[in-house]
Amino acid sequence: MRRLAVLTVLVAGLALPASAGENLVAGLSQDSIEITSSYNGTSIVVFGALERPGDDARPDIVVVVRGPEDDMRVRRKSRVAGIWINSDRAILHAMPAYYFVASARPLGQIASTPTLRRYGLGLAAVQPRAVTATGDPEPFRKALIRHQLHAGLYTETASGVQFLSGTLFRVRVTLPAAAPRGKYVAEIYLLRDGAVVDARTSELSIDQTGLERRLFDFAQFDPLGYGVSTVLMAVLLGWLSSLAFRRME
Amino acid sequence: MEIYLPIAEMSVHWLVIVGLGGAIGFLSGLLGVGGGFLLTPLLIFAGIPSPIAVATTASHITASSMSGAIAQWRKRAIDLKMAAIMTLGGIAGSIMGVWLFGVLSRAGQMDLMVSISYVILLGTIGGLMLNESVRTLLAARRGAAAPARRSGQHLWIHGLPFKTRFRASGLYISVIPPLGVGVAVGVLSSILGVGGGFVIVPAMIYLLRMPTNVVMGTSLVQIIFVNALTTVLQAVDNHAVDAMLALLLIVGGVVGAQFGVRVASRLRGEQLRLLLALLVLAVAVRLLFGLVARPHDLYSVMVGGT
């Protein structure tokens, strides 16, 4: 649905270059991030320029970065016999594991709620594809967003788009270590008078590499061999330490 | 320097984990317990997801018990027949425990079960140990000798069938109690990520009436097998063993244990037991507080899964 909207804009942009009058070029500082043993999160820069900008007010730029989608289980605790236990739960299907949106002023001032919803701009527009819940899912969605904001996995900033000149802009996107591996998509929107007039998308991938990758694959595809190897490592280190200990006595 | 844990998919400072492994190793060398009952909650406090903390602790216990068991073997202080029977029970218990672990994880009650079980276990054992060590210390102060354990007492255990002779322990008892202790420790070690030393040692002394000098070595042998199996089962069933985390913990642990053993030789037995009792009770109180205090956020989030 949202992808379709982006596509529509892109096709419209190609079909009607003259009438739009404005054009967007954008790119990422990196298109792949490799997780190594010392990885502790990173940041990338989305940069771009407006071509043939109108001579009236500066248009709005909104940058969105989305991570891979996953089902999120949200549980609510309630007090039973004096202790707090998980009682209700909801499954929010296909929520982005990472979501970042930046603009130069609050999104509410840039476009109407239906427009923001249509393009998936802003945390209010981050909605699950489907919900499995017994009651009202909204508190669970809000709790998820709160949790993700706290973990640095969701971000909404109204000061994230920096204009370096009348036409050049850049956005720093922070990716914490907990941002999962997978395909990320950066979408850059150009809006004027509350309407999207141009958009660009770029892909970004985060993946483990080297030893981490091999360990992860080993654990995933040969769990028996992995478990036995871990035990052998433990036994060997235990034996070595007792040898070293005896030598020191 | 931060180290990325490939299975936990998070980064930790290596010094924190090596230090934690070292501190637990020190206590384990000092007090003669595996230390899993402290390590798992500490890893959870440090932000490691609880399934990974539980599963990875089993590999740390395998390493530290191996080191201890070799030392006991040199002293010939192991009852192999008893260890074999307990290991059989332990294997059955582990399989049940890992299955139960998966069921509880999927039901979302894993954290709750781990916390409640810990509070009950640690509270009970800590309380009993505190009581016993304070009494011994007071008796020593009054100048009286600690009351000797009466041997030859007839317990209900002696009425059970399938009796056999345990030569190294000098016992002629039914195989059912050691088998049962084995099962209980197997279930505990896979659900809670504990080696079971703090359960198996009192059980051997007070329930089976084994001589104290063979208790440590025999329990260590049983603990090695059960925890090695638990590690493998956790890797296969739950993909929850992080080898990088295990390596950091073990390196710290085996070094810490050596220092612990040296300090232990300079302290008195009652003082050591009192220290352990206070430590165990402190962890129980902290976990109890976590259960009854209103959480910061009533909602918790789990990504993916089935």
Interface residues (C-beta under 8 A of the other chain):
Chain A: I35 T36 S37 S38 Y39 N40 G41 D70 D71 M72 R73 V74 R75 R76 K77 S78 R79 G82 I83 W84 I85 N86 R89 A97 P139 F140 A143 L144 R146 H147 Q148 A177 A178 P180 R181 Q208 E212 R213 L215 F216 A219 Q220 P223 L224 Y226 G227 V228 S229 T230 V231 M233 A234 V235 L237 G238 W239 L240 S241 S242 A244 F245 M248
Chain B: M1 E2 I3 Y4 P6 I7 E9 M10 S11 S59 H60 T62 A63 S64 S65 M66 S67 G68 I70 A71 G108 Q109 L112 I116 I224 A228 T231 V232 L233 Q234 A235 V236 H239 V241 A243 M244 A246 L247 I250 V251 V254 V255 A257 Q258 V261 L291 V292 A293 R294 P295 D297 L298 Y299 S300 V301 M302 V303 G304 G305
